[in-house]
Amino acid sequence: AAIGRVLANSPDLAAAAEAVRAREGDARQASLWPNPALLGEAENFGGTGDRKSFETTEYTASLAQPLDLSGKVRSRATAADYERRLAGWDYETTRLDLITSTRKAYADLVAAQRSAELTRELARLADELASAVGARVQAGKVSPVEATRIEVVKASARAEALRANQEVATARAALAALWGDTGPPDAWAAVEENQAVEVPDANVVEPLLAQAPEAARWSDEIALREAEFALARATAFPDVTASLGVRHFAENDDNALVAGLSVPLPVFDRNQGAVAAAMSRRSEAERRRAAFLARQKADFQAAFNALRRAQISVRSLDDRIIPSAQSVFTATTTGYQAGKFNLIELLDAQRTLFEAQVQGVAARAELVKAQADLDRLIAHPADAPNQSNPGS
C-alpha cells in the first residue's frame, strides 16, 4: 500500500513523467520541416526621371522554401526520438528508486516500532522489578541501596522508551515524505511475521543486471551519439533555398515568373568543430558504458555480500543469541526470587536480553534493506505495482 501511494503521489515521479512528455514534444518538433517564406519586393521607384513615380515600378511576390538535401531533418528527428527514449529510462530509474526507498523506509519504520515495543516492555519489567525489590527491602532481605539502584533503572527505561517513540515519529515522517506529505502518517505500519530470506545463486541473478534501466539505456545513449554525429555531418552541407514567384511590370501591366536558387558556400564554416565534438561524444559514451558496467558488477557483488551477511546475522540472533539470552534472563529472575542471584546480576541479564532483541530488530531491518538493494540492481523489486512507462 505504501509503494502504491508513493507511485501515485510522488512529486519526483510526476516530474519525471513531465520530462518524458516534454521530450515527446521535442521529438515532434524536430521532425518538422522549416516553414516557407513569403517575399515581397518593389523595384524602380522613387528615383529620377521616369523612375521618379510608380509608373515603371516592378512588383515581385514569391515563396522561398529551404530544401533539406542532406537529411538534416531526418537525423534531427532520430536524435530527438532517442532523447525521448532516454527520458523514458530516466522515468523508470526514478520509479525503481522510489520503490526501493519506500521498502527501506518502511523497514526502518517497522524496526522503530518494534524497538519502541521492546522499550515499553523493558519499562514494564523495570516497574515490576521495582515492586519486587521494594518488598525485599521492606522485609530486610536486601539493602536499601538496591531500591535506589532500581529507581535509576526505571528512569533510564522511561527515557529509552521516549527516545524510541521519537524515532518512530521520525521514521513515519521519512516514509510520508516519499509520497509528498509534509506530515507523518497517523497509523502504524503493519508488522509482518519474520519471513526467511533466501540468498539467491549469484550466477543466476547476475545476468539480470542487464535489464536494469541504467544498463539498458546505454544502447539508446550510444545510438543518440551516433545520430548526433550523423546530424553534425549532414549540417556540413548547406540547405538550398528555392524560390518561385510572380513579377508585375506596372509600365505595361505585364506579368512574368521569377525563380531563384540560393546556395550558401561552405568556405569557412563546414561544421567541422561540431563534427569533431560529436565524434568525441560518441567515444565518450562508449567508454562511460564500459566504466558503468564495471561499477555495476562491483555494486552487485557488494549488495550480494551484504545480503548474505545480513542473513547470517539474523539467523544467528534468532536461532542462538536471543534464545540464549532469554534463557539466562528467565533463570536469573527465578534465581533472584530465590535469593541465589543479586540485583546487579539480574539487571545485567535483563540488559543483555534487551540488547540482543534490539540487535535482532536492527538485523531484520538490514536484511530487508539489503534485499531491496539487490532487487533494485536487477530491476526486480518485490511487491512493486506494475506501472507503464510513459516513454514506452
Rosetta blueprint (number, residue, H / E / L):
1 A L
2 A H
3 I H
4 G H
5 R H
6 V H
7 L H
8 A H
9 N H
10 S L
11 P H
12 D H
13 L H
14 A H
15 A H
16 A H
17 A H
18 E H
19 A H
20 V H
21 R H
22 A H
23 R H
24 E H
25 G H
26 D H
27 A H
28 R H
29 Q H
30 A H
31 S L
32 L L
33 W L
34 P L
35 N L
36 P L
37 A E
38 L E
39 L E
40 G E
41 E E
42 A E
43 E E
44 N L
45 F L
46 G L
47 G L
48 T L
49 G H
50 D H
51 R H
52 K L
53 S L
54 F L
55 E L
56 T L
57 T L
58 E E
59 Y E
60 T E
61 A E
62 S E
63 L E
64 A E
65 Q E
66 P E
67 L E
68 D L
69 L L
70 S L
71 G L
72 K H
73 V H
74 R H
75 S H
76 R H
77 A H
78 T H
79 A H
80 A H
81 D H
82 Y H
83 E H
84 R H
85 R H
86 L H
87 A H
88 G H
89 W H
90 D H
91 Y H
92 E H
93 T H
94 T H
95 R H
96 L H
97 D H
98 L H
99 I H
100 T H
101 S H
102 T H
103 R H
104 K H
105 A H
106 Y H
107 A H
108 D H
109 L H
110 V H
111 A H
112 A H
113 Q H
114 R H
115 S H
116 A H
117 E H
118 L H
119 T H
120 R H
121 E H
122 L H
123 A H
124 R H
125 L H
126 A H
127 D H
128 E H
129 L H
130 A H
131 S H
132 A H
133 V H
134 G H
135 A H
136 R H
137 V H
138 Q H
139 A L
140 G L
141 K L
142 V L
143 S L
144 P H
145 V H
146 E H
147 A H
148 T H
149 R H
150 I H
151 E H
152 V H
153 V H
154 K H
155 A H
156 S H
157 A H
158 R H
159 A H
160 E H
161 A H
162 L H
163 R H
164 A H
165 N H
166 Q H
167 E H
168 V H
169 A H
170 T H
171 A H
172 R H
173 A H
174 A H
175 L H
176 A H
177 A H
178 L H
179 W L
180 G L
181 D L
182 T L
183 G L
184 P L
185 P L
186 D L
187 A L
188 W L
189 A L
190 A L
191 V L
192 E L
193 E L
194 N L
195 Q L
196 A L
197 V L
198 E L
199 V L
200 P L
201 D L
202 A H
203 N H
204 V H
205 V H
206 E H
207 P H
208 L H
209 L H
210 A H
211 Q H
212 A L
213 P H
214 E H
215 A H
216 A H
217 R H
218 W H
219 S H
220 D H
221 E H
222 I H
223 A H
224 L H
225 R H
226 E H
227 A H
228 E H
229 F H
230 A H
231 L H
232 A H
233 R H
234 A H
235 T H
236 A L
237 F L
238 P L
239 D L
240 V E
241 T E
242 A E
243 S E
244 L E
245 G E
246 V E
247 R E
248 H E
249 F E
250 A L
251 E L
252 N L
253 D L
254 D E
255 N E
256 A E
257 L E
258 V E
259 A E
260 G E
261 L E
262 S E
263 V L
264 P L
265 L L
266 P L
267 V L
268 F L
269 D L
270 R L
271 N L
272 Q H
273 G H
274 A H
275 V H
276 A H
277 A H
278 A H
279 M H
280 S H
281 R H
282 R H
283 S H
284 E H
285 A H
286 E H
287 R H
288 R H
289 R H
290 A H
291 A H
292 F H
293 L H
294 A H
295 R H
296 Q H
297 K H
298 A H
299 D H
300 F H
301 Q H
302 A H
303 A H
304 F H
305 N H
306 A H
307 L H
308 R H
309 R H
310 A H
311 Q H
312 I H
313 S H
314 V H
315 R H
316 S H
317 L H
318 D H
319 D H
320 R H
321 I H
322 I H
323 P H
324 S H
325 A H
326 Q H
327 S H
328 V H
329 F H
330 T H
331 A H
332 T H
333 T H
334 T H
335 G H
336 Y H
337 Q H
338 A L
339 G L
340 K L
341 F L
342 N L
343 L H
344 I H
345 E H
346 L H
347 L H
348 D H
349 A H
350 Q H
351 R H
352 T H
353 L H
354 F H
355 E H
356 A H
357 Q H
358 V H
359 Q H
360 G H
361 V H
362 A H
363 A H
364 R H
365 A H
366 E H
367 L H
368 V H
369 K H
370 A H
371 Q H
372 A H
373 D H
374 L H
375 D H
376 R H
377 L H
378 I L
379 A L
380 H L
381 P L
382 A L
383 D L
384 A L
385 P L
386 N L
387 Q L
388 S L
389 N L
390 P L
391 G L
392 S L
